[in-house]
């Protein structure tokens, strides 16, 4: 990423919070972290420990305390301080989290993000999955090719292609037959 743009994003984020809130801020683009989708920019901000005892630091409570104490700054982010950012992760600053921040076992929380256009559609459901590298590359190729604009949209597109396949209609017919046979027993 262009250093000037990265610096501008970092400064905008820092402007929303008291000085010293973060020990380190990473501005990420596609390729920097598997969680960043093609065409997106994201931020990972490592929360400064600020003298807290180590045994109290790596916990969900520490993240919750951060969120409560910094509600005003988080509100500024939600109000559009960084409109082009896909998401901001707030992560407790530990050597483990800096070494492998994309590992979903870290103590952190995501506060802003672009909503999915189908979020809340009646009868729908949010489905989360962890994609291995080959599957992630396939989904990202659909985005890069212009077939989809987000990973969620790419997954919906792929599922719609399966529904269009005649073999899927055959699968549904066999499932109905199996259900009817079970009911006869």
N, C-alpha and C positions, 0 to 999 in steps of 0.2 A: 504494500500500500504506500502511496505517496506520503512521505514523512510530514509534509505540511498539513495534509488532511488528517492524518493520524494524530498529530499534535493538536489540531483544532478540536477534534472529538474528545481527546483526553482533557483538554482545558475546559470544554463545555461541561463535561461530567463533573470535574473537580469543582467547578463554580457553584454547583448545586449543594455542596456539602461543606461543613466546616473544615478548615485546613487541618491536615493530619489524619483525616478519616481513613484514608487508604495508604497502605504500605507500597502498593504497586498497582498499576493499571495497564492492561493489555488491550489494544485495539486489534481486533481479529477480522480477517476476511477469508473468503473461501480458500481452502488449502492450508490455513494456519491451524485449524481445529476441525475435527470431523463434524461437530455440531453446527458449523456455519454452512448455510446453504449457498449454492452458486448465486452470485450477484448480491449477496448480503454482506453487511458489516455488523459486527457484534462487539461487545465490550465485556471483559472480565475484570472486575475490580476486587482486589484483595484487601479485606478489611484489616486495619491496623489493630494489633493486639493491645497496644496502649497500656502496658503494665499489668494486664490480667494474668493471673497465675496460669501456667501451662495446663494444669489439670482441669481448669474451668473453660479452657479456650475451645477445644475441638468438640463442640456440642451444638445441638439444634437450638438450645436455649440462647447461646451466644449470638446465633443468627437472628433469632426472634428479638433479642434485645437491641441488636443493631437496627432492625427494621422499625421498631418502636421509637428508638431515639432519633432516627433519621427520616421519619415520615414526611417531613416537609421537603427534603431533597428528593426523595423518591416521587413525591407528588409532582415536582417540577419535571421529572423525566416523563411521567405519564401525561403531563400537560403539553408535551411537544418540544422540550428542550433539545432533544436529539431526534428529530423526526425521521431521519434516514436510517436509524439503527434498528436491526431486527430484534435484538434482545440485549439486556445487561444482566450478567450474573454477578452477584455479590457473594464472594467466597472468603471464608476465614483464611487468613494468611498463615499457612504452615508450609514447611518444606515439601511435604507430601503433595499438597494441593498445587504448589507451583510446579512440581516435577511432572505431574500428570493431571492437570485440571479438568480434562474432558472425562475422566472417570466419574461415572454417575454416583459413586459412593461418597463423594466429597460433601462436606457440610457447607451448603450454600443455598441460594435461592435466586430465582429468576423473577425480575420485577416488571420488565416491560417486554413487549413483543408484538409483532404484527398479528392481529387476529386472523384465524382461518375464515375465509369467506362463508363457509358452511357451518360455522360454529353455532350451535343452538337450533339447527334445523330439526323440526319435529320428527320423531322416529329415528333420528340419527344417534350415534354414540362416538365419543372420542376413543380411539384405539392407539395405544402406545406400543412400540416395538423397538427392539435394539437390532439394527441391521449390521451384519458383518461387512467388511470392506468391499467385497465384490458386489453385494446387493446395493450398498450405498453408492458405489460408482455407477451402477445401472440407473438408479433413481436420479442421480445428479446428471447423467448423460441426457435423460429426458428433459431436464430443465435447460441444460445448455443447448439442446437442439430446438428449444422453443415449444415443445409439446406441452409442458407444464411450467408454471411459474414458482411453485413451491414443492417441497417433498411430499406434503400431504396431497396436493393436487396430482402429483405424479403417481402416487399409490392409488388414488381413486381412478385415474386413467387406466392403469394396469388392470385393476379389478374389472373395469367396464369391458376391457378387451376379452377377459376370461368369460364374462357373461355372454358376450356376442358369439363365442365359439360354440358350434353345434355339440361338441362333446359335453359342454356344461348342461345343455338341455337334457342330454341323455343321463347325465349324473343325477339331475333333479328327478327324472322319471324313475330311476332305480331307487332313489331315496323314498319316493312316494310308495313304490311297491313294497319296500322293506317295512315301512311304517304300517301299511295295510296288513301285511303278513303278521306283524307283531300284535296288531289289534285282534286278529282272528284267533290267536293263541289264547 
